[in-house]
Amino acid sequence: MNLDAIQTKLDEFKRYVRKMKQYKEAVGLLYWDLRTGAPKKGVQTRSEVVGELSTEVFRMSVSDKMGEFLAFFTQPEHFGQLDRTSQKMIEECQKDYDRSKKIPEDKYQAYVVLTSQAESVWEDAKHQSDFAMFQPYLEKIVAANQEFIELWGYEGNKYNTLLDMYEPGMTVEKLDQVFGALREKAVPLLQAIQASSRQPDRSFIDQTFDKEKQKQFSLFILKQMNYDFEAGRLDETVHPFATGLNPGDVRITTRYLPNDVTSALFGTIHEGGHALYEQNISSDLIGTNLCSGTSMGIHESQSRFWENMVGRSWAFWSRYYGDLQKMFAGQLDQVDVDAFYKAINHIQPSLIRIEADELTYNLHIMIRYEIEKGLINGTIRVADLPGVWNAKYKEVLGVEPAADSDGVLQDVHWSGGSFGYFPSYALGNMYAAQMTHTLKKRLPNFDELIASGNLLPIKEFLTEQIYRYGKLLTPNEIIVQMTGEELNPDYLVAYLEDKYKAVYGLN
Amino acid sequence: MNLDAIQTKLDEFKRYVRKMKQYKEAVGLLYWDLRTGAPKKGVQTRSEVVGELSTEVFRMSVSDKMGEFLAFFTQPEHFGQLDRTSQKMIEECQKDYDRSKKIPEDKYQAYVVLTSQAESVWEDAKHQSDFAMFQPYLEKIVAANQEFIELWGYEGNKYNTLLDMYEPGMTVEKLDQVFGALREKAVPLLQAIQASSRQPDRSFIDQTFDKEKQKQFSLFILKQMNYDFEAGRLDETVHPFATGLNPGDVRITTRYLPNDVTSALFGTIHEGGHALYEQNISSDLIGTNLCSGTSMGIHESQSRFWENMVGRSWAFWSRYYGDLQKMFAGQLDQVDVDAFYKAINHIQPSLIRIEADELTYNLHIMIRYEIEKGLINGTIRVADLPGVWNAKYKEVLGVEPAADSDGVLQDVHWSGGSFGYFPSYALGNMYAAQMTHTLKKRLPNFDELIASGNLLPIKEFLTEQIYRYGKLLTPNEIIVQMTGEELNPDYLVAYLEDKYKAVYGLN
């Protein structure tokens, strides 16, 4: 086959992928609208629209047409003719195709129904703190995942197949190693912090902060981060999120709590970090299946980097605390920047993951990881979960939930079958610390840039190293190319120890 | 063929139509988003998404599958087995199918390109007031419409085929009659009004009205109209519009002018009228191609009815003027309700259609109707348009544009090829007056209901007579069923004479 014929076929394939991407963008906007302001009486009909378009995307991903494209382009003599972007597009389609094709349609349909029922049952079960209600659903979901893994196949640990969906290339072997190393240092650090007599005073947080001013300050900080408002917008939702519809339209939402000025602030910076990633993907990738972040872990590294390594840094508040005091005139006069810095870097073991600080957050994740690994490999039974959960919290964090609603029922993930997702959060923290180490070497005036409010060089460096690639590079390729080595938990350990020994006056 | 087989096929047809409707709903939301707040850097990619989904709807409407459905169900022995709703669904699909199939694809594609270029050229031409720039495009658009009419076929006047697209069943013969009768009375009435010494004082309008308060008042009035905020929302755009995504999600927009409190007010009521129609279509029709207003004229009758017959009535302001004064405390103290009522019912011939009052508006439309009829039938040449336009304005309204930007170039419609659309606006006024006549008979306390702010019985009556049917009844069936006779311009004449003789103190 000559090159012209390959090119013609490639153009056809790209148009096909572009159409799928366009449908996904429509679905993305429909979701955004449902979550930000769609009138409730239209939700039922709208959900059916979402269902129809999503189904169409799925159909396209497993169609005979897609099968033909893949059969053609994966032949070495054709694959070899493709540029790297096209090769990567094929590889991504092949991965989706295999994953979907290996599950018989009736099993998949039954699973969709099961998880959608389970999400609704979980909501009630959490509300009533009644694990028994949720248990039969979770048992079926775990069993289905075990069955799917057999169909998909796996290398090494069965759980690897699930991990790979969120963090391509990640394995239990690697996670055991990095989480082990992290835990070994994190737990003693936590104990030392708890024993410290220098506990921050957080009483000032207990005031009413005007919502409109919180919004103004959120907008101000996003502007400082070089979030592009011509390629995005900020709205309000109960659960903050970021959604990249295309690099020219990356929207974020936040939540304003009247009695806690830090919630919207760090929530906005966090989502802003996700958004910077999506806004700065190369425009060459628009309309391809590579035009999004490369993995959940790398995505989370960017939200965490901006939230913690920048947003909770001393340098940041040495620059912006005056602006915050001015915005909430009279409310923070008695709190100096040092007190504020310590208050927002308060470490406290707690029951609830989403409220956890940047040290204990990782421990919440490790508990979930151990449990998921056990469930999938059959070494932990669903029926035993509440006991297992509580014991692990007691052991690792020294706290024990009085009710399952604050324990094993707190997260939505399992009800939707999202096993393998949780590790991304802790991976994000580790990647972020490792990247920060590199940033400080490559931009030696890193702290001064932040302290002078000049965040642009940081964004530009991250764009060059990470953002522009979209899914063109794997998570491992990204971290190696940027930092010169594979994921290494020591950077997060060093970062946490440095920072918190200073905050808590440890030696 | 037995009934079961017909039912099975009917179910399949309905699923097919539902899918088309779902795609249209997605497109509707994408448009709404583009016009209300989509970030500008995402617009290019988003427009391609809209294009892809719209094309898919078009493809489905002319597909072989659709052809098979229609061939099957239009056979008398099958058609006769269907309920009325299904029959009407078939008829609507057949109409679209025929319209699209009769135009060769290359001609249609060329026309789409032509009109999209023409819209952009028109914008520049209007800006520079340069008709010559726009002329070659308009000539091609007129020629294409003439060619399409030959392909579509026509009965009586060629222009009938275009009218039928916006107002099914409407003809030149009927329009000539009703517009003639209206003009015969409207022109002398206008002359008498202009000769009156009792011209309203509008000087109070020239103040700054706080935008937030304008918004609050718009929301208040919509609530009074029984617009359902659980099935809609109000946003701000440069050009106000209403969009019915489904009966549970009917959104409206308005525009707040700082120096004119009446613009947002009547704009909101107008769009609110359109929205009441769409919100109250029977839920049985959701997912069918009958789930929208039956015609442009009937739709406009509802926006006009609420804007003018209710919103510009004495009874309305006897109830709500106090609220308006309270909202803009101190700004309207010197203006009593009588002065306000007269000011908002000021009649003044002008050059610009969209700024026209409820009397002269009809004359603006008649001029466009005469011109369109002439263009399509070849009795007016595009090259002569500026002269023809100016002469007609001089003759009918007594004003003459100094520049084509305020004359023949003022409207976007022709650049998009929307010939046959303009008459809907005046038809709306006529329908509205005729319906108001019936309403006053059927709800004898009509004025008192308004004066007491009890607008619910009015909305309920309109729902029962018009809204719930969607496209299940034709415009003519609606007006005959509700008022007992076909469209009759005398009601609008009587309404205008009654109202404005009182406002201007004519005998």
Interface residues (C-beta under 8 A of the other chain):
Chain A: K19 Q22 Y23 E25 A26 L29 L30 D33 G37 A38 P39 K40 K41 G42 V43 Q44 T45 R46 E48 V49 E52 L53 D228 F229 E230 A231 G232 R233 L245 N246 P247 G248 D249 R251 I286 G287
Chain B: K19 Q22 Y23 E25 A26 L29 L30 D33 G37 A38 P39 K40 K41 G42 V43 Q44 T45 R46 E48 V49 E52 L53 D228 F229 E230 A231 G232 R233 L245 N246 P247 G248 D249 R251 I286 G287
